[in-house]
Amino acid sequence: MSVRIAERMNRMEPSGIRKVNEKALAMERAGEKVIHFEIGRPDFDTPDYIKQAACKALAEGRVHYTSNFGLMELRCAISDKLRRENNIIYQPTEILVTVGLSEAVFAVLATLLNAGDEILVPDPVWINYINVPNFLGAKAVSYHLIEENGFQIDLEEIRAKLTDKTRAIVIVTPNNPTGGVLTENMLRELAGIAIEHNLMVISDEVYERLIYDGEKHISIASLPGMKERTFTMNGMSKAYAMDGWRLGYVAAPEEYITVMNKFHQHNTTCAPNFVQMAAITALRDEADEVQRMVREYQDRRDYAAKSINEISGLSCRSPKGSFYIFINCKKLGIKSAVLADYLLEKAKIALVPGDVFGPGGEGYLRMSFANSYENIVEGCKRLKEAIDAL
């Protein structure tokens, strides 16, 4: 029989990151030694106290459904965290526990956007923020994050792109893929625009704990007049090295949470019970595990950024947050996808071409320094040799 696929699926692009990863894995299966700088996941193991909590929960029979909204104890722990660390007062009933941040993105956008609506999205950005609006029949309108501007937002560009169809603005801080961190002044001015034009803000803060050089993460929902118009999204993946556990959350006014839960009910039902129990422990019993990981990330970042800036034809800013370096390769005059493929074939290092994150990423490569210090040293050596050979 003929294969018939819904037209909407043509509006969703496959992950360019996973395309690189699949090729790298195939090379490894063929016996090649590839250094992975493409996947945005911590290379650390999940802290032992969190794993022990999951094992304890399993032993106690925590294997059944929870409330679709998530365990009340977890929602209370998230509420406490947001008050303590982000200066936002969200009640537990204003929190929805999701299966990773990816599901949270889909739930928020499906709740917020009608076909034909517009949403302002950074360029470059994690591609989900373009794919999901397209899938829903809405329009993702890009605003540019420019290296020369420190990857901050051009507020005049935001104003110029607002129309009567604009429903919301997406911000990702710290940013994937640039590593930029939005300043407090920038967020205050952006908040003013959102209030003036009655816009919602979707704030992706999953990298908030991975921050360097004395920078400070500010949650836009903590600013005056913004809690009622912000979806604050976060999860356990990056800070706690729990990416495979798939645990995220959204905090927003209860009216939105109630509607999002309808999507969540029919999409995944609930996050796994024992994973939720482990997340409670992570949020309440953390000692210095995250700080130790961040110190190691900073050492890796410092070495990688210095090494890249010493390679003729390449340059980079030292990122203020996340675990990504956005490598500027424009001087080489080679398309980023071609260069990434060359580096994978020639040097056996897997990097993501910048155009995967939108047109503004062309001329860049994303490097994840969530890898061992030894692999970063070897990877930078291979990178220099391969670039010098061009």
N, C-alpha and C positions, 0 to 999 in steps of 0.2 A: 504494500500500500504506500501511497505517497505520504511524505512527512509534511505536516501542516503546523506551522509555528505562528503564534500570535504576533501581530505586527509590532506590538509594544516592545517585544524583546529586541527588535532592531534598534531601538533607541537607547539600549544599554551596552556600553563598551566593556569587553573583558578586561580584567586587571593586567595592565602592562607590567606591574611588579611581579605578578605570578608568572607571566610569560618568561621573564628573565630567570626566575627561580626554577621553573620547570626545565629550561635548557641547562642550567647549572647542575641540577640534580641528574639529568641524563648524562652529562659529561662525567659526573662522579661515578655513576654506575658503570661507565666505560673505563674507569680506572684513573681518571684525571683528579688532581688535587686542586679543588676550587676553594678560594677564600670568599666567604659570603658577606658582602656588604649591601645586599639588596633588600633583605627582609627586615621590616620594622618591628623586631621583637627583642626583648632582653635576652642576652645569652646566659644570664645568671639563672640558677635554679630558684624555684619558689622557696622563700624562707621556711625553715624546718617547722617552726611553730604553727605556720599556716597549714602545712601538709599534715601535721599531727592532728590538728583540729578537724580536718576532712576525714581522716581515718577514724577518729573518735565518733564523728557524726554517722559514718557508715556502720560502725560497730553498734551504734545505738538504734539502728534501723531508720535513719533519716534518708529513706529511699523513695518516698512517695511525693505526690504533688504538694505544693504549698499554695497559698493564695496567689492568684494571678498577679497581684500587685507586688508580691514578694513577702517574705517573712516580716512581720511587724517589728521583730527585734532588729533585723537588718535595716529596715527603713529608719528606725530610731537611731541606730549607729551612724547611718549616713547623715541624718539630720544633725546629730551631734558634731560630726566631722565638718559639715558645711558651716555650722555656727562657729566652731573653734578655729578652723583654718581659713575660711573664706569670708567670714563676717556676714553671712546670709542666714536669716531665720526662715528655714523651710520646715513646716510641720511634716511628720511622717506621712500624712495623707497627701502630701504634695510631691511624693517620690514614687517612681515606678522602677522596679528592678527588671533589667532586660538581659537577654542572652548576648552579652558583649555590647560594645558601643555601636557596632554595625547595625544591630537591630534597633537600637535607640534612634539612630539617624533615620531609618526607614519609618519608624513609628511617628516621630516628630513631623517629618515632612508629609507623610500621608495624612496626618491630622490637620496640618496647616494649609496645604496647597490645593487649590482647585486647578483643573485644566485651564491653561491660559494665564494663570498667575505668574508673576516674576519674583525671583529671589536673587539677591546680590551675593555672589560667591567669590572668594579670593582666587586669583590666578597668579602663581600655581597653588594647587590644593589637592588634598586626598580626593581621588576621583569619585568616590561615593557621593560627594556633594554636587556633582554634575550629573552622574548617572541616575540618581533617584528622582530629582525633579523631572528629568527627561522622560523617565519611565511613567511618571504620573501625568504627563502631558503638560507640565508647567515649563517655564523657561528659566534656566540658570544664566544670569547675566554676570559676566566676569568683571571684577575690578582688580587692578594690577598691584602686585607687591614687587617693588623695584629694589634691586640690590643697592643702588646708589642712595636710596632713601632709607637704608637700614631695614628693608622689608616691612616698613610701616605702611599704614593706609593713607592714600591721598584723599582727604576728605572732600576736596572740590570735585574729584572724580565721582565719589559717592553721590554727592548732590546732583551732579550732571546726569547720572544714570537713573535717578528716581523717576518713576512714572506713576500714573494712577493705578497701574497693575502691580506695583511693587508691594509685596506682602512682608518680606523679612530680609534680614542681613545675616549671613554666616560669618562668624569669626572663629579662627583656630589659633589659640595662643597658650603655650608655645606652639609654633607652627610646624606642620609637616607639609612640605619638605624643607623649608628654608631654615628652620631653627630660630626664627625671629620671635621676639617677645614684644607684644604691644605695650606701650608705656601707659602709665596712669592718665597722663594728660590726653593722649590719643583716645583712650576709652571714654573719658569724660566728654570729649567733643563728639564722639560717635554716639554716646548716650543721648546727647542733646538733639542730634539729628533724628534718632529713633523716636524720641518723645514728640518732637515737632511734627513729624510726619506719620505718627501713629503706626510705627513698624515694630514687629517682633524681632528679637535677636536670638539666634541660635549659637550658643557659645560652647565650643568643643574645648574642654580643658583637660583632656586625658594625659597630657604631658606636664601638668602643672608642677609636679614634684621634681622633675628633671630640669633644673634651672641652675645657672652658674654665674660667677663673677659678681655676686651680691645683688643680682637682679631680683625683682619682687613680682610674683604673680598676683594680678588683681582680677577678681571675678567681676564682670560687668554688672551682674545682678546685685552686687553689694552697693552700687552707686544709687543716689537718690532717684526714685521714680522708675527704677529698672527691674526690680524683682517681678512685678506683675506683667512685664513684657519680655521676659527672658526664659529660654529653655537652657538650663545649665546641665551639660552632659559630661559624664566622666565614667571611669571604670577602674578595674583592678589590674588591667593588663600590663601597663607600662611601669608604674611605680613599684608594684609588688611582684613583678616577673610572673604574672598569672595569665599570660595571653591565651594559653590553651584551655584555661578554666572557663572562659567565656562568661564574664560577669560585668555588666555595665549598669548604668542607671541614668535616669532623667529626673531633674527637679524643676517643677513649673507650677503655676497656679492649678489648684485642684480640678478646676473645670476642664483643663486640658488633659491632666493625668487620667481622669475618668474616661475621656474619649479615646486616648491613646491605648488604654487598657483593652478596649475592644479589638484593636488591631493585634495587640500582644496576645490576647486570649486565642485568637484564631491562627496566629502565626507560630507561636512556640509554647503556649500555655503558661509556662513559668520557667525560671532558671532552676537548675538542679538543686534540690533541697540541701544536700551535703556541701555543695559549693557555696551556697548562701551562708551556711553555718561557718565555713572557713573564712568567708569575707568578714563576718562579724568579728571573728578573732583577729584578722588582719587589721581592721580599723581600730579595735579597742586595745590590743596588746602589743602594738608595734613599739619596738625599742629604738635601735639605731640602724636597723637593717637597710632601710631606704637610703639614709644618709651615707652609709658605707658604699652602696652601689653608685650613688651620685658622685662621690669622690673618685671612684674608679673610672666612671664615665668621663669625668673632667680631665683626668690624666691622659686618657686615650684621645680625647678631643684635642688637647694641647699638642700632643705629638703629631696627630694626623694633620691638623691645620698648619702647623709649622712645616711639615714635610711637603704638603701640597703646594704651599706658597713658594717653595724652593724649586718647583718643577717648572721649567720654561714652557709657557703656553697655558698654564693653569693658574688659578688663583681662587681664594675663598675667604669669606668672612668667618671668624670664629663664632659659632652659634652661641646664643645666650640661653637656649633651652632645647629640649628634646634630645635625641641622640643621632641627629642627622647633620651632615655637612653638605651644603649645596655648592658643588664645585663649578666654577665658571670656566668653561672650555671654549669660549667664543673665539679667542685668538687663533685657535687651531683651524678654524674655517671648515669644520666637519660637523655634520648633523649629529645631534646627541645620540640618536638611536644607532647610527653607524659606528660612532666611537665606542659606545657601550658594548656593542657586539664584537668589535675589534679587541677590546680589552678582555672580554671573556674568552675569546678564542686564543689570543696571543699571550696574555698574561695570567689567564685563569683567575681573574678577579671579577666578581659579579657586582656591577653597579647599575642603578636604574637611570635610563635616559630621562632628562628633565621634562620632555614633552609629554610624558605619561601623565603629568600633573596639570596639563593645560598648555596652551600656546606660549604663555609667558615663561614656561620652563625650558623652552628650546635654548640650546647653548649652555645647558648645565647638566651635571650628573649628580644624582643623590647617592651619598655614601652613608650607610649606617655604621656608626662606630660602636654598636652593641655587639662587639666581638672581642676576643682576648687581646691584650696588649701585644702579645707576641705575633698574633695574626695581623694586627694593624701595622706593626713594624714591617713584617714581610710583605703585606699587601701594598704599602706605600713604596717599598723597594721595587716591587713588580710594576707598579704604576709608573714610576719614574723611568724604568728601563723601557717600557712599552711606548711611552710618549716620546722619549728621546729617539726611539727607533723610527718614528714616523718621518 
